[in-house]
Amino acid sequence: MKKWFWSVAGLSLALSGSLAALAQTLVVPPPSILNMETINIKAYADGPFDKVASEYPAVSRQLKDPMRFLAMEALTGTPRAMYISGFDSFEALEKNEEWLPGDSDADVRLEALDTRQAPYVSEVHHTVWHYLPGLSNNMAAADITHSHYWEVMIFHMRPGRGEQFAEITKLYRDAYVKSGQNIPWATYEGMLGVTDAYLVLVPMTSLKDEDTGLAHKRDFGAALGDQGRNRVNKLSEESVTSVEDNLWMVNPEWSYVERSWIEADPQYWGPVPAAKPGMKPVAKSGMKPAAGVQSAPKEKPAH
């Protein structure tokens, strides 16, 4: 399965290119629990879907919904939307899922949006992932609030092959460090809605990162070396069944992010919401894992 190795080589391009994003910025620790909702959009229905999807954040703001979500649209593969939410724990996820709006008309408004969006959706899939810091790299250097593009990879493994995935990841990480590329990425293990799978998230501030990655491809290959390359190929043949590798673009109009995100990049995320009279301004304390990277709860983006 050497074709898998070259698919993983595509990851090296994105990771190498992310060097341009390593300017000092707000530190956003990856959430321990990641809730991901993937919506398959019907062919040629992107336009009408976009129109309805852009209305959900306004309703969330009106309802003072505590659930924040980062929304993306697929640039490769089939038309899809993805909503990501993060939590410190399953207990925190439970509290958000059980939140009830004080507005008595909330359900009516949300159901109306769901009804309008339903004709443009073919499938909705929910998955839950657990963060693996030991298989991630340098996420403290990632400029999350300015990361407008993400490479999202899902590695599907044969059962019981977690140790092989860990070894592959460490071989790649060592090669990046050896070649002078201490690139940020976050790795998650599938827990619910997916089995024997690992998720790798690569933030990029611009697609220029991909161009930079091409320039570093030779350096990475030299750092990995023939021995490392052969080891990766052998491990992949033994343990990897397939890899999903796609490019996603953040959609700020679909997203409902923390005030600190908006303050960090107001031109992109939109104007900072006005503080209520008599209330103290929200402190710029950096984004919380359980609030900064969050996706729509299951009844919001689509049903």
C-alpha positions as CSV (number, residue, x, y, z in Angstrom):
1,M,0.0,0.0,0.0
2,K,2.7,2.5,-1.0
3,K,-0.1,4.8,-2.3
4,W,-0.9,5.4,1.4
5,F,2.6,6.6,1.9
6,W,2.3,9.2,-0.8
7,S,-1.1,10.2,0.5
8,V,0.6,10.9,3.8
9,A,3.3,12.8,1.9
10,G,0.5,15.2,1.1
11,L,0.3,16.0,4.8
12,S,3.9,16.9,4.8
13,L,3.3,19.7,2.3
14,A,0.6,21.3,4.4
15,L,2.6,20.9,7.6
16,S,5.7,22.4,6.0
17,G,3.8,25.3,4.7
18,S,2.3,26.1,8.1
19,L,5.7,27.5,9.1
20,A,4.5,30.9,7.9
21,A,1.8,30.8,10.6
22,L,4.1,30.6,13.6
23,A,4.0,34.2,14.6
24,Q,3.3,34.9,18.3
25,T,-0.4,35.0,18.9
26,L,-3.1,33.8,21.4
27,V,-2.5,30.3,22.6
28,V,-5.5,28.0,22.0
29,P,-5.0,24.6,23.7
30,P,-6.7,21.8,21.7
31,P,-9.9,20.7,23.5
32,S,-9.9,17.3,25.1
33,I,-13.1,16.2,23.5
34,L,-14.0,17.2,20.0
35,N,-17.5,16.9,18.7
36,M,-17.7,17.0,14.9
37,E,-20.8,17.2,12.7
38,T,-20.4,16.6,9.0
39,I,-23.2,17.5,6.7
40,N,-23.4,16.2,3.1
41,I,-24.8,18.8,0.8
42,K,-26.8,17.8,-2.3
43,A,-25.1,18.4,-5.6
44,Y,-25.6,22.0,-6.9
45,A,-27.4,23.0,-3.6
46,D,-24.4,24.9,-2.2
47,G,-26.0,28.3,-2.8
48,P,-29.3,27.7,-1.0
49,F,-27.6,25.8,1.8
50,D,-25.2,28.7,2.3
51,K,-28.1,31.1,2.6
52,V,-29.8,29.1,5.4
53,A,-26.6,28.1,7.2
54,S,-25.7,31.8,7.5
55,E,-28.8,32.5,9.6
56,Y,-28.1,30.0,12.4
57,P,-25.4,32.1,14.2
58,A,-27.7,35.1,14.5
59,V,-30.3,32.9,16.2
60,S,-27.7,31.5,18.5
61,R,-26.6,35.1,19.5
62,Q,-30.2,36.1,20.1
63,L,-30.8,33.0,22.3
64,K,-27.5,33.5,24.2
65,D,-26.6,30.0,23.3
66,P,-23.5,28.9,25.3
67,M,-22.5,26.4,22.5
68,R,-19.9,27.9,20.2
69,F,-19.1,26.4,16.8
70,L,-16.5,26.7,14.1
71,A,-17.9,26.0,10.7
72,M,-16.0,25.0,7.5
73,E,-16.9,24.1,3.9
74,A,-15.1,21.5,1.9
75,L,-12.8,22.6,-0.9
76,T,-12.1,19.0,-2.0
77,G,-14.3,15.9,-2.2
78,T,-18.0,16.1,-2.2
79,P,-19.9,19.2,-1.1
80,R,-19.9,19.2,2.7
81,A,-20.2,21.4,5.7
82,M,-18.4,20.7,9.0
83,Y,-19.2,22.1,12.4
84,I,-16.6,21.6,15.2
85,S,-17.1,22.0,18.9
86,G,-14.7,21.4,21.7
87,F,-15.1,20.5,25.4
88,D,-12.9,20.0,28.5
89,S,-14.7,16.8,29.3
90,F,-17.8,14.7,28.5
91,E,-19.5,16.4,31.5
92,A,-19.0,19.8,29.8
93,L,-20.4,18.4,26.6
94,E,-23.5,17.1,28.5
95,K,-24.1,20.5,30.1
96,N,-24.1,22.2,26.7
97,E,-26.3,19.6,25.1
98,E,-28.9,19.9,28.0
99,W,-28.9,23.7,27.8
100,L,-32.5,25.0,27.2
101,P,-33.1,28.5,25.8
102,G,-35.2,30.9,27.9
103,D,-36.9,32.1,24.7
104,S,-40.2,30.3,24.3
105,D,-40.1,30.8,20.5
106,A,-36.7,29.3,20.2
107,D,-37.7,25.9,19.1
108,V,-40.1,27.3,16.5
109,R,-37.3,29.5,15.0
110,L,-34.8,26.7,15.0
111,E,-37.3,24.2,13.5
112,A,-38.1,26.7,10.8
113,L,-34.4,26.9,9.8
114,D,-34.1,23.1,9.9
115,T,-37.1,22.8,7.6
116,R,-35.7,25.3,5.1
117,Q,-32.3,23.6,5.2
118,A,-33.4,20.0,5.0
119,P,-34.1,19.9,1.2
120,Y,-30.4,20.7,0.5
121,V,-29.0,18.0,2.8
122,S,-28.5,14.3,2.0
123,E,-26.9,13.1,5.2
124,V,-25.7,14.3,8.7
125,H,-23.0,12.4,10.6
126,H,-21.8,13.0,14.2
127,T,-18.5,11.8,15.6
128,V,-16.7,12.4,18.9
129,W,-12.9,12.4,19.2
130,H,-10.4,12.4,22.1
131,Y,-7.2,14.5,22.0
132,L,-3.9,12.7,21.9
133,P,-1.2,15.3,23.0
134,G,1.6,12.7,22.7
135,L,0.9,12.3,18.9
136,S,0.3,16.0,18.3
137,N,2.9,18.7,17.7
138,N,3.6,22.3,18.7
139,M,0.0,23.4,18.9
140,A,1.0,26.2,21.2
141,A,2.5,27.9,18.1
142,A,-0.7,27.6,16.0
143,D,-2.5,30.8,15.1
144,I,-6.0,29.3,15.4
145,T,-8.0,32.5,15.1
146,H,-6.3,33.4,11.9
147,S,-6.3,29.9,10.5
148,H,-8.8,30.3,7.6
149,Y,-7.9,26.9,6.0
150,W,-7.5,23.4,7.5
151,E,-6.2,20.1,6.2
152,V,-8.3,17.4,7.7
153,M,-7.0,13.8,7.5
154,I,-8.7,10.7,8.9
155,F,-6.7,7.5,9.1
156,H,-8.7,4.3,9.1
157,M,-6.8,1.5,10.7
158,R,-7.2,-2.2,11.1
159,P,-8.4,-3.2,14.5
160,G,-5.8,-3.1,17.3
161,R,-3.2,-1.2,15.3
162,G,-3.0,1.9,17.4
163,E,0.7,1.3,18.3
164,Q,1.5,1.2,14.6
165,F,-0.2,4.6,14.0
166,A,1.7,6.1,16.9
167,E,5.0,4.9,15.5
168,I,4.2,6.3,12.0
169,T,3.3,9.6,13.6
170,K,6.5,9.8,15.6
171,L,8.6,9.0,12.6
172,Y,7.0,11.9,10.7
173,R,7.3,14.2,13.7
174,D,11.0,13.4,14.1
175,A,11.6,14.1,10.5
176,Y,10.0,17.5,10.7
177,V,12.0,18.5,13.7
178,K,15.2,17.2,12.0
179,S,14.5,19.2,8.9
180,G,13.9,22.4,11.0
181,Q,10.1,22.3,10.6
182,N,8.4,22.3,14.0
183,I,5.0,22.3,12.6
184,P,1.7,22.5,14.6
185,W,-0.9,19.7,14.2
186,A,-3.5,18.1,16.5
187,T,-4.2,14.4,16.6
188,Y,-7.4,12.8,17.9
189,E,-8.6,9.2,18.4
190,G,-12.1,8.3,17.3
191,M,-14.4,7.4,20.3
192,L,-18.0,7.6,19.1
193,G,-19.6,7.5,15.7
194,V,-16.3,6.2,14.2
195,T,-14.1,3.2,15.0
196,D,-10.4,2.4,14.6
197,A,-9.7,5.9,13.2
198,Y,-7.4,8.8,13.9
199,L,-8.0,12.5,13.1
200,V,-5.2,14.9,12.2
201,L,-6.0,18.6,12.0
202,V,-3.5,20.9,10.3
203,P,-4.2,24.7,10.6
204,M,-3.2,27.1,7.9
205,T,-3.5,30.8,7.8
206,S,-3.4,30.9,4.0
207,L,-3.1,28.4,1.1
208,K,0.3,30.0,0.5
209,D,1.3,27.5,3.2
210,E,0.8,24.7,0.6
211,D,3.2,26.5,-1.8
212,T,5.8,26.8,1.0
213,G,5.3,23.1,1.8
214,L,6.3,22.2,-1.8
215,A,9.6,24.0,-1.3
216,H,10.3,21.9,1.8
217,K,9.3,18.5,0.4
218,R,12.9,17.6,-0.5
219,D,14.1,18.6,3.0
220,F,11.5,16.5,4.7
221,G,12.3,13.5,2.5
222,A,15.9,13.7,3.3
223,A,15.2,13.9,7.0
224,L,13.0,10.9,6.9
225,G,15.6,8.9,5.0
226,D,15.3,5.6,3.2
227,Q,15.2,3.7,6.5
228,G,12.3,5.8,7.8
229,R,10.5,5.7,4.5
230,N,10.7,1.9,4.3
231,R,9.5,1.6,7.9
232,V,6.5,3.8,7.2
233,N,5.6,1.8,4.1
234,K,5.8,-1.5,6.1
235,L,3.7,-0.1,8.9
236,S,1.1,1.2,6.5
237,E,0.8,-2.1,4.7
238,E,0.2,-3.8,8.0
239,S,-2.1,-1.4,9.7
240,V,-3.7,1.3,7.5
241,T,-6.8,0.5,5.4
242,S,-7.5,4.0,3.9
243,V,-6.8,7.7,4.4
244,E,-9.3,10.6,3.9
245,D,-7.3,13.8,3.1
246,N,-9.3,17.0,2.4
247,L,-8.9,20.7,2.4
248,W,-11.4,22.8,4.2
249,M,-12.1,26.6,4.3
250,V,-13.5,28.2,7.4
251,N,-16.8,30.0,6.8
252,P,-17.1,32.9,9.2
253,E,-20.7,33.5,8.3
254,W,-21.7,30.0,9.4
255,S,-19.6,30.2,12.6
256,Y,-20.6,31.2,16.1
257,V,-17.3,31.9,17.8
258,E,-16.1,33.5,21.1
259,R,-15.8,37.2,21.4
260,S,-12.0,36.8,21.8
261,W,-11.9,35.3,18.3
262,I,-13.7,38.3,16.9
263,E,-11.4,40.7,18.7
264,A,-8.3,38.9,17.3
265,D,-9.5,39.2,13.7
266,P,-12.5,41.6,13.5
267,Q,-12.3,42.0,9.7
268,Y,-12.7,38.3,9.2
269,W,-15.1,37.3,11.9
270,G,-17.2,40.5,11.9
271,P,-17.7,43.3,14.3
272,V,-17.3,42.7,18.0
273,P,-20.7,42.4,19.7
274,A,-21.5,45.4,21.9
275,A,-21.4,44.9,25.6
276,K,-24.6,45.4,27.5
277,P,-24.9,48.6,29.6
278,G,-23.6,48.1,33.1
279,M,-21.7,45.0,32.2
280,K,-17.9,44.8,32.4
281,P,-16.1,44.2,29.1
282,V,-15.1,40.6,28.4
283,A,-11.4,40.1,29.3
284,K,-9.1,39.1,26.5
285,S,-7.9,36.0,28.3
286,G,-7.3,33.7,25.4
287,M,-9.7,31.2,24.1
288,K,-10.9,28.3,26.2
289,P,-10.7,24.9,24.6
290,A,-14.3,24.2,25.5
291,A,-15.6,27.4,24.1
292,G,-13.3,28.6,21.3
293,V,-13.5,25.7,18.9
294,Q,-17.0,24.6,19.0
295,S,-19.6,23.4,16.5
296,A,-23.3,23.5,16.3
297,P,-25.3,21.2,18.6
298,K,-27.0,18.4,16.9
299,E,-30.3,20.3,16.4
300,K,-28.8,23.4,14.9
301,P,-26.9,23.2,11.7
302,A,-29.2,20.6,10.0
303,H,-31.5,17.7,10.6
